[in-house]
Amino acid sequence: MDATALVPTRGAPAEQLLELLGLTRRELLHRGELVPPHWVDDGVEDLRSGRLVGWYVPPARALAFYSRRAHRAYGHVHVADPTDRRAWAVTLLSSLADQLPPEILRLDAGVTGLEEAEEEAFGRAMMSRPGSELVRRFAMSVGVADAPAPPNVDLPAAGLTPVSPASVAIELLQQLDARGFRGSVDASLLADTPAENARLLAELIGGTYGRFLAEASRVLVTGEGTPIAAILCAEQSSQTAIVLDAVVDPAWRRRGLGLYLFRWSLRALRALGYGSAQLWVTEANAPARALYDQLGFRPWTRSIIYRWRREAPVT
Ligand SMILES: CC(C)(COP(=O)(O)OP(=O)(O)OC[C@H]1O[C@@H](n2cnc3c(N)ncnc32)[C@H](O)[C@@H]1OP(=O)(O)O)[C@@H](O)C(=O)NCCC(=O)NCCS
């Protein structure tokens, strides 16, 4: 296998892209990612028209594509061909990175179709490329049937009120995310700009990534109306909900608010009829992992985000 086998997806036969995107979607759902409705049909259109840039290996053996926002690209590689999947993934992702326009300064990309050990080997192989980094993440889940009641946190005494996310201005939620994730290992997973992050939050609450579960999502606000903690959940399947954002303002940490919000949310999910809750956490996020461990979340799969940053030209 080599890069000469790759064919641009622009103008490619729709049925081959349909098959590849369908397989990618199935893998993403299988490992607990949220896939927006119409993702496959929209993707075929976008790849064929050039709105998404991509390459594939005919007939439907492997696919790589990226979308871009400002100076960042978000890529994905799926390998359907069972032979030498690791090598295919390396070839596809390397070509994708090689062909990024010069104004793109950073690429974040995921891969599907590989066994866990193959994905690890793929990540190690990609590290030989200067500017590379691997972000390792766990998918964790917990059953909600026996979710215990929230701990006894006296919110009124602390001057806090739990409210629905829809009643809080998106800009204030975005500022909470910015304060909460600043300097953390997960800060780099947020969007580049406050406006972009606010747009993602608005999409999340608007249901773009799956039905937003307002009944199981809460924001804690102070008497002045400043949000200082939040948990936001969406439906992943009829049985499973996913926590998409959980954050406590640094000035309010280690007072049990994270635990309170999660337990509250897990009880609400149980009442809504879900069987389990899931989330993704980066391996290096020790505080969050300790919290999730205490709540009974257990890892059930892992994945790698491959990150590449363009190095400043030597002058
Ligand atoms: C993770 C986070 C939400 C925890 O919020 P919190 O209100 O401080 O958590 P709590 O006070 O309820 O802590 C509950 C338990 O979590 C664990 N925990 C929380 N912070 C911890 C830390 N810094 N180090 C180790 N354990 C920690 C402990 O087991 C703690 O119980 P204890 O205080 O009895 O030891 C908060 O640190 C945060 O917002 N981090 C940045 C955003 C983030 O990473 N979100 C998760 C993305 S997946």
The ligand as an ORCA input file, in Angstrom:
! r2SCAN-3c Opt
* xyz 0 1
  C     -13.566     17.325     37.581
  C     -14.307     18.460     38.298
  C     -15.651     18.658     37.613
  C     -14.529     18.043     39.762
  O     -15.341     19.041     40.380
  P     -15.341     19.290     41.979
  O     -16.568     20.031     42.324
  O     -14.053     19.875     42.395
  O     -15.431     17.795     42.539
  P     -15.949     17.368     43.984
  O     -15.587     18.388     45.019
  O     -17.394     16.987     43.905
  O     -15.064     16.081     44.218
  C     -15.619     14.791     44.264
  C     -14.486     13.765     44.217
  O     -13.800     13.828     42.973
  C     -12.395     13.566     43.200
  N     -11.624     14.771     42.910
  C     -12.097     15.998     42.567
  N     -11.055     16.840     42.325
  C      -9.940     16.151     42.523
  C      -8.544     16.467     42.431
  N      -8.110     17.700     42.083
  N      -7.641     15.511     42.674
  C      -8.040     14.253     43.012
  N      -9.349     13.894     43.161
  C     -10.280     14.825     42.892
  C     -12.272     13.208     44.662
  O     -12.484     11.808     44.763
  C     -13.417     13.990     45.255
  O     -13.852     13.467     46.495
  P     -13.194     14.066     47.848
  O     -13.214     15.560     47.731
  O     -14.086     13.508     48.897
  O     -11.806     13.527     47.858
  C     -13.478     19.780     38.294
  O     -12.166     19.488     38.753
  C     -13.387     20.450     36.948
  O     -14.240     21.237     36.559
  N     -12.280     20.177     36.164
  C     -12.049     20.852     34.871
  C     -13.058     20.451     33.847
  C     -12.998     18.969     33.548
  O     -11.942     18.372     33.444
  N     -14.191     18.359     33.386
  C     -14.323     16.952     33.063
  C     -14.088     16.746     31.602
  S     -14.262     15.020     31.167
*
